[in-house]
Structure formats: structure tokens, C-alpha cells
Amino acid sequence: MAEFLGGWRRTKRCAEATEQDLGRELTLMGWVQRARDMGGIVFVWLRDRSGIIQVVFDANKLDQATYRIGETLRGEYVLAVRGELALRAPEAVNENLPTGRVELMVKEAKILNKAQTPPIYIEDGKNENEAVRLKYRYLDLRRPSMQQMLQLRARTVDTIRRHMASEGFIEVETPILTKSTPEGARDFLVPSRLHPGDFYALPQSPQIYKQLLMVGGVDRYFQIARCFRDEDSRADRQPEFSQLDLEMSFVEPGDVQQVVEGAFADVFREIKGIEILLPLKRMTWHDAMETYGSDKPDTRFGLKIKTVTSWAKNCGFSVFESAVLEGRIVCGLTAPGGARFSRKDMDALAEFARGYHVKGLAWMARQDDGSLRSSFAKFLTEDKLAELNELLDIKPGDAAFFIADKRLTALTALGQLRNRLGEQLGLIDHSRYDLLWITEFPLLEWKEEDSRYTAAHHPFTMPMEEDHQWLQTDPGRVRAKAYDLVFNGIEMGSGSIRIHARDLQEKMFSLLGFTQEEAWDRFGFLLEAFEYGTPPHGGFAFGIDRLIMKLIDAESLRDVLAFPKAQNASCLMMETPGPVSEEQLKMLHIAVDTGV
């Protein structure tokens, strides 16, 4: 270090220089953003993580060697300068820079490293190809927006840690090499050299470890946990991610929710300067599905769904009437201003709805003059039409949309249509931050393709006490003591009260199709632990990456990670995954079938 810096020490970061430093000699170091040679004066924008400051090489005030350094500077050269901070001339003030009223008059300079012309622009506002950005991520990280994101992320995590400590939580790190317990997403497997033919798995979450910590008397645990899931990548999904993971003993759902919403309140206060009204709103899963067609409803706008099955029973439209006879539902919603949609627009919305496994979309639009356009109204009597107008409060200028299908299928499709209409009609207030809890989820989901139940959350979730009676006779009716936190229509995280008794946990495994032998083979250590005095406990986890994505209104998780994977789960920068040597495979007792 001394060889390159020659005893120079940075006084402060570039954008930390203020008018309070006028007349002081400062030493600044960073990257050259740009250099303009004006003939006798070279103006250089010097950049580091704090921002940009202008430094000036004036031939009239410098020896030839130092001025020559200024003349040779190119973009991304690493530069150290010493000089006196001065006010810019009034006509040279740059209001677009926080340091735009000052500049450093160079006395000495050192080029610490030269740079080739970068393959991407090191500035915001350029429409760079994402694949190139990811390949040269170490350069992309120099952009101001990326530096600001990383700093915001660090502040967010620090705020969360301080909140958890204030609530009496202990931070505990759980193992990364763990046991494969496939139930949900696919595991990443790690072969063991010391145990030929056996494998570790990377954790999808620390779920079992944190429950065992409760058995161990830790009482309140948290960590910023690294998790891994071998899933298909999407804009809001990565194969590895970070989450706040917590668990508490001797609690009910409200106790856990209070801690979590307190953490969110602290983050919004620190990062956004916004006060969140606590406690947050609660809504049952049933009400969310019936009203919004989603278990993660965006409540920043209306467009509530109404079930009109009773009206449809003898309405005169055979599609609706047949659906009712088959035990299906008819549901609809009214879109204010939707009458302006053309027939082509309506057809596009119908095609969108069919993408959610419904046969079609019925619609009607009342024009401002009172006339009616519709795909089905000609089958209705005036009385039935008037009744429908009243049920859905359809006013002149509005459009109404209807779906007839199986209950959850119809509600889900209409919920997705609701979100699309909210965007198209400009109904969403993007300045709002709506957080709420969704509670009382179904404990189990029936999977037709497997002819069995699967856990809606995970197999360690406690059923609601009043529903225990249905576990054997009607499992699909059982609600879970589970809760999700929803932020502007995005699921931020999930939690639940856990099963803490061995007999109930074994019953749960049985409902999921595990034989007793399979349950003990996979989870015997947990079942055994439950025999030694396990306290009632519950917890929660939410994605740090997803929270940052929402805080800065990013479009992709790749925008909020220092080194993300591309959409196909590869790292373009390090070219992973990649092959390994035959010698390594031999040590791990692995043979690769290249024909697959």
C-alpha cells in the first residue's frame, strides 16, 4: 500500500467535501468519470461511492509534470489528488451535483492505476444490455445507482438488526451444509467426499434448525440467513437469496406479527421517512380471495370482487346457468371508466383471463349516454339487467367483467384481471405503501396430479385448534395458524405457529402421504426432540432482497444484489455453473452421464 500511495492518506470521500471545507487542503481518491482538456485547464470529475466532485488542473499554477498527469487522464483511471477546496465561479455552479458549488484546485496528483475503455458506461441512464452488465458486474457496481442501492441495503439490514436486538432476540448462525428434506422447492445437493454416495443439501430455509433452537431454550432467535432453492428463475426469484429469519417461544400469532411489523416500521422510518400506522390491518385468506381474488391483494385501489351466483341461477344466459348447476360460481367486478375499452381491448382482456385456466370472460360496458355494449346482455331481461346493475353498481362510463368457473379458479383469474385493470385504468396510487397481514390460510392443498395433500406453507405448521376435529375426516377444511405479510400486492414473507407435539407432527406427516418409516427417516431427529419438552413456538421469515426491490422500486431482484445470477441461474461473470476435473469427480465417487 505504501508503495502505491507513497504515504498519501485520503482526507474524505469525494462528495463529502462541502463549503465548510473551503480553503482546506484535501486529499481525495477515486475514479475519473470524465476529463475535459480546455487548453491550459483540465476539468476532471472524480467519482467514488459517495458521488462526484470536480477537480481542476490549472497549468498556470502547476509544475509541468503534475499538469501532464491531468492531460493524460482517461475514464476510469484511478486517481489521487491533493489540493485546496475553492468556490466555483457563479456561472460555473452545477446545481445537479451535491458538490456543484465547490471544486478542488489540484496541487499534486498520482495516477494509482490506468484503465482500458470499459465495455459498459459507468453512469446511470444508459440502456445497457443486461447480459453485458452482469458479465462485467464489477464495473456495473461503480454506477451511482448501484452504489446507492448497496448503501441503502446495508442501512436496511442494520436497522433490522437493531430492532431485533431491542426486542431481545439473539442472532444465531445455522448450518449451510444440512440434510435434504424435499417438500416444496428442489434442493441444491452437495456430495460428501468423506461419506461416499451421501449428500448434504443447501438449506431452503433454516426452518428445522430454528425450531430446534426453541427446543434448546434460546427463546428468541434471528439471523440474516442465506437460503438456496433450485427453482426456475424469474424477475422476483433467485437461486440464492437472503431473508430475515426469526423464531419465538411461548407465543401466539399476534406476538410474532408485532415484532415483524415493528421491524418494517423502523425500516420505513429510517429509509423512506414514512411512519407506518401500527398495528397493521388483518384480513383472512377467505376474505382476501372472495374480495380481491388473491392471497396477496393490492389494496391501494378498489375494484372489489362480488359473487353473483344467486343472481345467475335463472338469469337467462346459459353459460352462467350451466355453471351454477355444476356447482360453480359466477363472480364479477366493476371497472370505473372501463366503458372506453374497444372491442379489441375487451378481446385482449378475455385472452389474458384465459391464461389463468378459465374458459372465457363475459363483459358489459355502459356508455356515458346510457347505451350498452356487452358479450352477453342480449340474453337478459330488463329486470335481470337492472338487478345486475344494482348488484355491481355499474354506472355510465363503467364496464363490468364476469367469470364462471370453479370457485378458486374463477376468483384467482378475476383477481389477476383486477390487477391488470388497475394498471390500465390508472387506479393504483403508486405513492402509497399498503402493508397488511393475511391470516388463516388453508393448512393443506390437494394436488390432483399426485392424488394427495401437500402442505400449503410447510409440514410444521400448526392447525387452528378449533379445526383439529377435521384433520382425519375433512383435511381440506382445516385452517392453519399461518400468516403472510403483503406489501402493495407482493408477498413479503410468511410465518406460522409451529407444531410442537410429536403425535400431532406424526399425524401431519401421515396426511402428507409419509409412511411412519419415511417420516422418521427424514425427520426423526425433530420427532425425537419433541419428546424432551418443546415449548409452543412460532416464527416468520421475509426476503431482504424483495424488500429492497420494493423500497427502490426496482423491476428485478437482479437490480438489488451485488452479484446476481442471470435468468437461467448462471453467473455470466464467473461462468458458473461449470465443469470440474475428473480427479475431483473421482474423489467424490461421482460419474457424470454426459448423454443426458
ABEGO torsion letter per residue (X at the ends): XAAAAGGBBBABBAAABBAAABGBBBBBBEBBABBBBAGGBBBBBBBBAAEBBBBBBBAAABBAAAAAAAAABBBGBBBBBBEBBBBBBAAABBAABAAAABBBBBABBBBABBBBBBABBBBBGBBBBAAAAAAAAAAAAABAAAAAAAAAAAAAAAAAAAAAAAAGBBBBBBBABBBBBBBEBBBBBBBBAABBGBBBBBBABAAAAAAAAAAAGAGBBBBBBBBBBBBBBBAABBABBBBBBBBBBGBBAAAAAAAAAAAAAAAAAAAAGBBBBOBBBBBBAAAAAAAAGBABBBAABBGBBBBAAAAAAAAGBAAAAAAAAAGBBBBBBBBBGAAABBAAAAAAAAAAAAAAGBABBBBBBBBAAGBBBBAAAAABBAAAAAAAAAAAGBBBGBBBBBBBBBAAAAAAAAAAAAAAAAAAAGABBAABBBBBBBBGBBABBBBAAAGBBBBABBAABBBBAAAAAAAAABAAABBBBBBBBBBGGBBABBBBBBBABAAAAAAAAAAAGBBAAAAAAAAAAAAAAAAAGBBBBBBBBBBAAAAAAAAAGBABAAAABABBBBAAGBBAAAGOBBBBBAAAAAAAGBBBBAAX
